[in-house]
Amino acid sequence: MYNPFRQRSVSRGRIHEDDIEKALSQLCAPPAFDKKTGSQSSISDGTFQRIAELLNHLQAHQNGHGWSDRPRTYTVLRNIQRLDLFQPFIDLGLNDIAFPYTIEKIPDLIPEDDLKDRFLRHQRYILTTASQLENGQHALTKNGDDLFRLVRHLGRGGFG
């Protein structure tokens, strides 16, 4: 798998936009159909952390805001080839916690019925244990830290 953090693309803490795009293309792709189980899995929570990190770099290149907080929304819109709707989703204050959408709950930003259907079909790839937890369901995860994203360190110990 392509890793832009280990490539020549990093200079002064910034990753080149082409390398970000290449990595996002791989990370956001729907998982392959498993012939053994006869099903298609979801994108992992760890992958969404990497997507969020890349979106953080990409928003710095393109003067965006709030992108890295919505890796699932970005992934669905990317897979239906409608990234032009990403900023309007952000402007409406829609976060990844809004998943799963229903036909009644999809914002008016998506007016066409066939686009709504594609959006609903592709959201199944982004519904993982974290979104199940957000909806009040219990889930078993190998590493609970995968469900969180570091914003900043709170301190270095001590007391006071």
Buried (B, 14 or more C-beta within 10 A) or exposed (E): EEEBEEEEBBEEEEBBBEBBEBBBEEBBEBEEEEEEEEEEBBBBBEBBBBBBBBBBBBBBEEEBEBBBBBBBBBBBBBBBEBEEBBBBBBEEEBBBEBBEBEEEEBBEBBEEEEBBBBBBEBBBBBBBBBBBBBEEEEEEBEEEEBBEBEEEEEEEEEEE
